[in-house]
Amino acid sequence: MSTPPEGIFPNDRQRRKRLALLAVLLILLSLYFPINQNMTGGISPDLPIDARIPLWPVWAVPYLLTLPWWIAALAWGALKMDFPLWQHFSLCLGITIAIGCSVFILYPTYVVRPEITGQDFFSQLVAWIYGGDQAHNALPSGHTYTTLVISIFWSRWLPKLKPLWIAIAVLVLLSTLFTKQHYLLDLASGAGLVLVTYFLSGYLLKVVEERQDRGDGEME
């Protein structure tokens, strides 16, 4: 009788580890909100080209759908992803969020938002976003780094759907620009942060694995 893939029917101990990592990631993601609501001061990291990017209210829809996508993706990965890949993903995203939140606190940044004058549904949706989400926590873009980490690891996990994960990432990044929630430097710094943490997390896991192998060898 063949053994089922561990990402489908994990044993109880592994299930607890998966859910524990999921809980940690959700807690880390939630740190954005108190930081956002309580930050003051800082700088606006805009470039001259940012002034040429228009406010396009219809992009509020994919912007708002990003959060439920993250939650669904994390739950899906916790239940189904191969455990070693889920560990790497969790470490990578955890480090990324921790660094992002540290930057938000130590080097506050904000976005200068345009005045919303339209009365149509999408304009009012943007106004609603502005009302609930303060202008701080601009750089690095949390929308960028969280979405990119998910897209990278989901491309490894389900490579046949890689065009879909890329399309989702592009859609999310554009939504942050066209809702005037972020500047280009916010996106660039978010992407750069992911590049660093992806390789850093992989290196850390490799070091831990090598130490465990040496320990097993010594016990023998």
N, C-alpha and C positions, 0 to 999 in steps of 0.2 A: 504494500500500500504506500503510495507516494506521500511525501510530507507536503502539506499546503504551504504556499509562500508565506513568509512570516508577516508580510504587510497586510495579509487578508485575515488570518486567524491567529493573532498574537496570543501567547500564553498570558496568564494573569500578571506575572511580574513585568513582562514587557509592556503590557497594556497600561499598567500603572506608570511606568516610565514615560510612555507616550503621552498620557494625559497630564502628567506632571510638567513635561516640557511645554505642552499646549497651554497649560494654566500660566506658566511663567511668561510665555510670549504674550498672552492676552493682557497680563498685568503690566508688562513693559510697554505695550502699545497704549494702554490707558493712561500712562504717565504724561502723554502729550497734553491731555486736557487741563489738568491743574497747572501745568507749566504755562500753557497758552493763556489761561485766564488770569494769571497773576504776574506775568512779566511786564516790565515797564522799561522805557529808555531804549538804548541801542542805536543801531544804524539801519539804513535802508540800502541793501546791496544791489541797487539798480544800475544798469548800464544804459547808455543813450539808445541802444537798439530796443530796449524794453518799451520805450515810449511809442514805438511803431507797431507794437503788438496790440491789436484791438480787443476790446471787451466783446465777447461773443456769448451772450447769455445762454444759448441752447446747450453749451458745453457744461452747464451746471448739472445736467442729468448724468453724464458719465462720471463727473466729479463726485457726486453724491453716491453713486452706485459702487464706488471704490471700496468703501468701508464694509458693506455686506459681502463683497467679493473677497476681501481679505479674510474675514471671519469664516466664510464657507471654505476657502482654500486651506486655511489652517486646520479646520476640523477634518477636512478630506485627507490632508496629508498625515495628520495624526493617526487616522484610522487605517489608511491604505498604503502609505508610502513604505518602501523598504526601510527597515529600522536604521541601518547605518546612514542612509541618505537623510532620513528624518533627523538624526542626531546632528549631522553636518548642517542641515538647513537651520535647525533650531539654534545652534551655536552661532552661525553666521548672522542670522536675523537678530538674535539677542545682543551680540556685540555691536551690531550696527545701530540698533535702537538706543543702547546705552550711550554710545558715543554721540549720537544725534541729540539726545536729551541733555547731555553734558554741555554740548555747544550752545544749545538754546539758553541754558542758564548762565554760562560763563561769558558768552559773547552774544548778547541779545540782538536779534535782527527782526525787522518788520517790513511789511509791504504797504506802500501808500496806495490806497484803493481809490478807484474812481467813484464819483457820485452816481448813484443809480436813479435815472430819471424816467425810464420806461415803466409803463403800467402793465405790460403783457406778462403772461404767466412765467416765462423764463427769466425775465428781468426781476420779477418779484422773488423767484427762486434764488437768484444770486443775492438779492438783498437779505433773504432769510439766512443764507450761508454766512454773510458778513455779520449778521446780528448774533449768531451763535458761536462763530469762530473768530477770535480776536486776530488782529493783524500780525501778531508776533509768531515766533517759531518759523521764520522764513527759510533760513539757511542752516543746514542742508534741508532740502525738501523731504519731509516724511513720506508724502505721497510717492515721491520718486524712489527713495531707497527701499521702502517696503515692497512696492510693486516690482522693482527690479530683482530683488532677492527671490521673491516668489516666482517670477518669470524664468529666472536662471535655473532654479532647482526643479521647477515643473518641466522645463525643457529637457533636463537630464532624466527625470522620472518617466515622462511620457513624450519622447522625442518625436513621435509621429504628429503630435499636436503643436510642435514648436512654432509654426506660423501663427497659431491662435494666441499663444502666450506672448509672442512678439507684438501682435496686433493690439492685445489688451494693454501692454506696457506703453505703446505709442499713444493709444487713446487716452490713457490716464495722464501721461506727461503733458499732452496737448491740452487736456482739460484744465490743468493747473495754470497754464499760461493764458488761455482764453477766458478764464473766469477772473483773471488778474489776482490769483491767490499766491502766485510765485513769480519770481524773476528768473531769467536764464541762468544766472549764477547759482541760484538755489538748486536748479535741476542738475547743473554740472557738478556741483559739490556733492549732491546726493549720489550721483552716478560714480564719482570718484571714490566716495566712501565705500560703496558696495564693492568696487574693484579691490580695495585694500582688505576689507573684512572677509571677502570670499577666500582669498589666498591665506590670510592669517588664520581663519578658522580651520581650513584644511590642514595647515601646518601644525596647529595645536593638536588636532585629532591624531595626526600621524605620530607626533611625539608621545602622546598618551598610549597609543597602540604599541609603539616600539618598547616603551617601558614595561607594559603589561607582558609582552612577549619575552623580554629579558627576565622578568620575574617568574614567569612560568618555566622558563628554561633552567633557572637556578633551583627551583623547587624540585625539578626532575633529577 
